[in-house]
Amino acid sequence: MVGDDFARVLVDAQGGSEEQFAVLWRDANPALLRYLRVIAPENAEDIAAETWVQVVRGLTRFTGDEGAWRAWLFTTARRRLLDHARLQRRHPAEPLDEINATEEPRSADTAQIALDNLATESAMALVNRLPTQQAEVIMLRVVAGLDTDAVADLLGKTPGSVRVTAHRGLKRLEALLCQAGVTSRAGVTL
């Protein structure tokens, strides 16, 4: 989170400061990618890029605090996700023939190498095993940092429904951790 400097950073970014927009991007993009990698793993980077294009286009019209900013960003991402899903239904992809080994990239993607080294990868794999609705609520609450009301508005649900879905998702994660041999310490909420 940007914190106390958010209002100044936002105003400067809206005024065209690339440096201050980069502050917003560096703060929010990792959480946005983690969210999209759970919800749409094959297209996460594309949808994130489309999201940021929309954010740049609408940034000067945005008003609100940091919580509203994050809600706006993830709402925009979810809309791009839905647009992408509609496009895929209308124009389904056809599998390519096997790629010749000489045509494969010779160096690994630097961004992927960095992500592979993050400790959150194993947690993301567990969240990926949750039912879609539970995974989305967990990602929006925990990774995006949105409050229950913002998640409810984003998903078109009631705050109570979001709390129940989050609770069930967390209980399911606890069960998955137990299956994997990881146990919780007494008094620690998973």
Buried (B, 14 or more C-beta within 10 A) or exposed (E): EBEEEBEEBBEBBBEEEEEBBEBBBEBBBBBBBBBBBBBBEEBBBEBBEBBBEBBEEEBEEBEEEBBEBBBBBBBBBBBBBEEBBEEEEEEEEEEEEEEEEEEEEEEEEEEEEEBEEEEEEEBBEBBEEBEEBBBBBBBBBBBBBBBBEBBBBBBEBEBEBBBBBBEBBBEBBBEBBEEEEEEEEEEEEB
